[in-house]
């Protein structure tokens, strides 16, 4: 009906740990129970009676949390999953609706090739097994934004299964220590998106937009807690989380809520909850006393989806009519984990720095472009990009693409610093001028503001001599072995030269004069 949704289902497979009251962390990757059903405004009934989680033993405070995520991600495509209607954000309501989207009698679904390729590519990136044969099913339920009364999904045999995602968590006492973690992915399936319901409480009306539900990311989190070595606890489901930040907050809150409930003698109900963003807490929506009967059945209007690889591709097959898994694999870009490892090995940067470069959109490309154009060492480039450049971006809440400082400008600035044409403090002053968007190059700024380091050694020797003459007590402190005194002399010389002298050269001259 609406545009495609690529659902990455890993309910009961993605797990996390919780440490509470100083207890140790333990956990298992076992499922949190049977997958819950995606429903709207209706209660669901569990297949088995509710079980109260066991009460904690006296004096025991160790808890383990099991978290499973069902992730609904929007595929980037020009048209919808089963119709030729366009996908365009913020289009007028119901302006991008075909006869099929409106469920007019006699209309048939036509599968979008781009969406299938995107699903295969996602499966390969997540180390999944790609099923060469997958099936479509009808999932029946009634809701106003689902005019057909069913949703086309992949219940029995999805397009990809049994994947994993490895990532790193910065932890430990040693700087840069990254602990590897692995998330198991149960399956990836293509699923038709529904429309969008807009509730007008003042007029007691519900308006329906069949363009598509425009959310690019929605997550349902299933959460339970238990004592290590004991049966898994009763789970709750927190629905429709739309950001990573709210997802983390909802999980943290729900884990703590369940632990507090159990430690105070209560029980956890098998229920659906929502996350209240302003209050930062989860709120009960409905229980799951009974399982919703979706009456799944094979989709009669779509044949099995057949995919091929190099060994099974029919001879003389039309490339426009078949999808080659191996061909898609060849088009995969370098995956983030590989990129991070390459950055650490190639440039000697800390692992957490590689994470930052990849997590900020466009920052890695900016960094690599600076590296290509400068003679400065990679570590110096890393420091400037992550500390100075990124700091300015954060301060003004700008994206990398909105930066007034180009990679070429930063590269030229770092070359001036590397050749000791300017000092570190002068370089920061030049960067600040570049940020003002006046269109000047670093070289022009240095020349106009006379920020070059002094190259006349004789003149610099005279400055050092004068400072020592005017501050005999500091000179005496240096000769008595006070290590901080020479730093004071260096500071005085730099001040006298308007910060245009290299501190290393000043120190060298001072030490020579002091020893003579």
N, C-alpha and C positions, 0 to 999 in steps of 0.2 A: 504494500500500500504506500508507504512512504519510502524514503531512500534507505539504502542498506545499512544494517548494523552488523559489525563483526564482533561477535560475542566471544570473549575469551573466558571460558568457564573453568574455574579451578576451585570450586567449592569444596571445602574440606581437605584441600591439598596444599594450600598455602598456609604456612603456620608461623607463629611468632611466639616469643617467650616473654614472660612478665616476672619481674623481681619485686617482691613486696615485703615491707618490714624487714629488710636486710636478709631475706631468705635467698636460697640459691635458686638458679634458673634451671629448669628442665623442660623438656617438651618432646612431643612425638609428631610425626607427620601424618598421623592417622586422620581419617575423615571425622568431621564433627557430627556426623549423622547423615541421614538421607537428604539429598538436595532439596532445598525448599523451592516452592513454586512462585513464579512471577505473577502476581495478581494485583488487581486494582480495586481497592475498596471492598474486598470480599474476604471473609475469614477462610482459613485453610485448616484441614483436619489432619493430624499426624497419623501415620500408619500404626503406631504403637502407643500405648498409654504413656502418660508423662511419668518421668522418673525424677525424683528429687535428688540433687547432687548430695553426696555423702558429707556429713558434717565434719569439719576439721577436727583432728585430735587435739587434745589440750596441749598447749605449748608448741604446736607445729604451725609454722607460718610460711611454708614453702608452697608456692602455687605455680602451675604451668598453664599457659593460655594457648588455645588452638584457634587459629583464625583462617577462615576460607573466604576467598573473594570471587564474586562473579562480576566480571568487568564487561561493560557494554561500551564499545568504542566505535565511533563513526568512521566509515571508510571514506576516503577522499575520492569522490567520483563525480562526473558531470551529470549523471542521470541516476535514477533510483534502481533498487535491486531488481525489481520485476517489471518495471515500466520505463518508457522513454522520457518521462517527465523530468525536467531539469531539477537540479539541486542548487538552490541559491539562498544564502543566509539573508534573513530579514525581508524576504519577498512578501508582497501583500498576501493576506490569508486566502487560502484556497485558489491562488493564482497559478499554481504549478501542480495541477491535479488532472490525471488522465482518466479515461473511462474505467480502466482497471483499478486505479487508486480509489475511485468512488464505488467500486464493487458493483458496477452495472452488470446485469445478466449477460452471459455469453462472452465476457472478456476473459482473456487467458494471460498468465504470467509468462514473461520472456526473461530468462536469466541474463544478468549483466556480466559480460566477460571480465571487465575491469575489476569487478568486485571479487570474482573467483580468483583472479591473479593476485589481488591484494591479500586474500585469505591464505593462499598458498605461500606467498612471500612472508607473511607474518608467522605462519607455522614453521617455515624453515629457519627464520630468525630465532624462534623459540625452541629449536631442536626437537620439533614434533615429528611424529611419523605421519606422512601425508597419505591419506587413504585414496587409492586410485579409483575407488568407487564409493561415493557417498550418496545419501538419500535425503529427500525433503519430506517433511511431515506437516500436517495441519494440527495446530494447537487451538482447541476451541474454548472460547470464553466470551462473555458479553461485556462490552464496554462501548460507550458512545463514540469514541474515536477509532473504533474498529468495526466499520460498517459491514464487513463480510461475516463477522461473527467468529472468525478464526484468524490465526496468524501463521504464516509459513515459516517454519524453522527446521532444525535438524536434530531430532530427538534420538533416533535409533542409531544412525551411523553418520557422525559429523565428518567434516572435511579433514580435520587433523586431530591427533590424540597424543597423549603421553609425552609431553614436552618438559622443558626445564629452563629456568632462567637463573644464571649465576651472577651475583653482584657482590660488592664489597661494602663493609661497614667500618668506618674509621673508629677505632677503639684501642684500648690498651694504653700503657704508660709511655711507651716509646713513641716519639713523634713520627707520624707517617705510617703507623702500623694499621693495616687493613685486614679485617677478618673476613674471609670468603663465606658467603651464604648461598644456598640454592633453594629456589622455589620450584615446586613441581606444578606443571600445568596439565590439568586433566584433559581438556579438549578445547578446540576452537571450532565454532560453528557459525554459519551464515544465518542470519535471522532478519526477517522483514520488520522494518520499523513501523510503529503505529503512528497515528496522528497526534495532535496535541489538544488537550482540553483546557479551556480558559474559563474559570469559574467566576461569575459576577454575583457576589453575595448580595449586593444592594438590590439588584433586579431579580434575584433568585433564578438566574439563567446560567447555562453552561454553553459556551460557544466552542465549536469544533473547527480546527484548522488541519486539513488533510495534506498540507504541503509536506510536512514531516515533523517529527520531534527534533528539534535542532540541537539537543545536547550532544557535545562531542565526546563526553566521557561521563558514564554513570557507573557507580559501583555499589553492589550489595555486599555487606560484610556479615559473615556468620561467625559468632564468637562464643566460646565456652571456656570455662576454667576448671581445673581439677588438681588434686594432689598427685605428684609424680608417682607412678606405679599403681595408681587407682584407676577405675573406669573413667572414661571421658564424661564431662559434665553436660547438663542440658544446655543447648545453645539458644541464642537469640539471633535474630536477623535485623540488621540496621539497613534500611532501604534508601536507595536513590541519593547516594553521596556524590557530589559533583566536583570535588576538588581533592587533590592529594592532602592538602592541609586539613580539611574537614574530615577526611577519612582517618588520618592519624589521630586527630582529636577524639573522634567518635570511638575508635578502637580502644584508645587509652582510657577514656571515661568508662566504657562498658566493661572492660576488664576489672577496673577498680570497683565499679558498682556491684558486679557479681561477687567479687571477693568480700566486700563489706557486707552484702546481703547474707552470704553463707556464714561468715564469721559471727554474725549477730543472730544466727539460728533460723534464718529465713530460707526460702527456696527459690530457685530460678525457674521462671515459667518459659515454656517453649512459645515464644511470641515474636511478632514483628514490631520493630521500633523505628522511630525516625530520629534524626539528629537536629536539635534546635541550635542553629548556628549562633544566635545572639547570646543564649544562656550557656552554651557549651556543654549541653547534656543530651542524653537520649530520652525519648518520650515514647511510652507504649502506644501502639496504633491498634493492634488486634492480636488475638491469640491464634494458635495453630492447633486447635483441638481436633480438627479433621483435615484430611488432605483434599485439596481442590482437585476435582476430576476434570481434567482438560480434554478427555476423550481423544487422545492422540490417534491419528490415523495417517496412512501414507497419502501424500499429496498426489492426487490422480492426474493433475495437469502438468506435472514435471517429471520427466524420466530420470533415472539415476544419473548422477553427475560423474562422468568418466574422465579421468586424468591419465596422462601417459608420462613415461620417462624415455631415455634414449634406447632402452632395451625393448620397450613394448610399443613404441611409436609405429603405427601402421605404415607400410611402404607407400609412398606417394600421397600421404595424407596432406590435406590442405592446412597449412599453418594457421589459417584464419578460423578453422573449424575445430581445432584441437588445442589443448593446453599442455605444454611440455614442462614437467616439473624441473628437469635438469636445466632447461633454458632459463627458467625463472631463477634458479639457484645461481647461475652465472651472473645475473644482473644484481644480486644482492650487494649493497654497499658494505663497506667495512663496518662490522658491528661494534657497538660502544665498548664492550669488554676488550676487544682486540685493539681498538684505538687507544684506550687507556694504557694498556700494557706497552704498546709501541711508544707512546709519549714518555713513559717512565724509562724505557730502555734507550730510546734515541736521544733524549735531552737530559736525562738524569734528574728529572723533577720528582717531587714527592707524590705518592699515590693520590693524596687528597687534592693536590693541584690539578692532576689529570681529571678528577671528577668535576672540579669547578669549571674547567675549560669546556667540558662536554655538557654540563648542566645549563649553562647560559647560552641561549640561542645565538649563533653567529660568532661566539667568542673564540672557538677553536679556529675557524677560518681566519678571523682577524689576527690571531696569534701566529698562525702559519704564514700569513702574508708578511707580517713584520719580520719573521725569521728569514724569509727569502730575500729581503731588501736591506738587511743590516749586517754589519760586521761584528756586532756585539754578541757575546756568548749567550747561549740559550737560557742559562740560569738568570742572567740579567734581564732578558726579554720577559721571562716568566714572572719575575718580580715586578716589573713595571706594568705588565698587562693585568696581573691579578690584584696588585695593591693600589697603584696609582690610577690606571685607566678604569678598572672595574669600580673603584671607589667613587670616582667622579660620576660614573653612570648611575650607581645606586643613590648617590646624593640627590640627583635630579630626576630619578625614576625614569631613565631613558633606556631604550633597547640598544643593542650594539649597532644596529642599522641606523640609529638616529644620532650616533656620535659625531660631533663636529671635528674630531681628530681622526684622520685617516691612518691606515697602516703605514703608508709611505711617509707621512709626517712624523709618526712615532719612530720609524726606522731611522730617519734622518737625525732626529733628536738623539737617539741612542748612539749613532755614529759619532756625533759631536762629543758626547760624554765618553765614549770608548777611546777616542783619540786625544782625550784630555784637553780638548779645546775649551770646554766649560766644566764647572764643578757640579757635584750632585745637587747642591742647593740651587744653583743657577738653572740646572736642567728642569727642576720642578717649577721654577719661575717661568721658564719657557713654555712648559706644558700648560700652565695656567693661562698664559697668553693665547696659546693655540685654542684653548677651550672657548675663548671669547668670540670665535667665529669671525675673525677679522680678515681671514684669507691670506695671512702672512705665513711664510715658511719659517722653520726653526732658525735657519741661517740668517734671515732678515731680522728676526726678533733679537737674536744674539748681537748682531751688528748695531741695530738701533739703540739698544739698551746698554751697549758696551759691557756685555757679560763674559767676554773671553777671559780665560785665565792669563795671568801675566806670564809672558815668555821671556822677559828680560831678567835673567838671573841676577845680574849685578844690582839692578834696582830692588829686587826682592831681598838681597843680602843687606842692602842699606835699611830697608824697612825692619828687618829682624834686629839689626844692630841698634836702631833707634828705640825699639820696644824694650830691648834688654837694658839699655841705658836708662830709660825712664822708669823701669820697674826692678830696681836692684834687689828688693826683698824677695820677689818671685824667683829671680835668678839664684839667690842664696838658697831658697827652698829646693830648687832643682838640684843644686850641688850637694845638698844634705840628703838627697835620695828620695824626696817626695815625688812619687810618680804622677800625681795630678798637676803638679806645678807647671810642667812643660806643656800640658794641654791648655793651661791658662794663657801661656805665652803664645801658643798657636792661635788661640782665639783672638788675642789682642792684635796679632799681625794680620789675621784675616779681616778684622774690623778696619784696620788702617788701610788695607788694600781694597776696601769695599767688596769683600768676599770674592775677589778676582784672583786669589792665589790658591794653588793646590796645597791642601793640608800636608800631604806626604812630602812635598818639596820643602815646605816651611819647616817641618820637623827635621828633615835632613840638614838644612842650613843651620838651624838652631843648635842641634847636637854638635855640629862641627865647630861652631863659634864658642859654644860652652866648654868644649874640650881643649880649646887653644889657649 
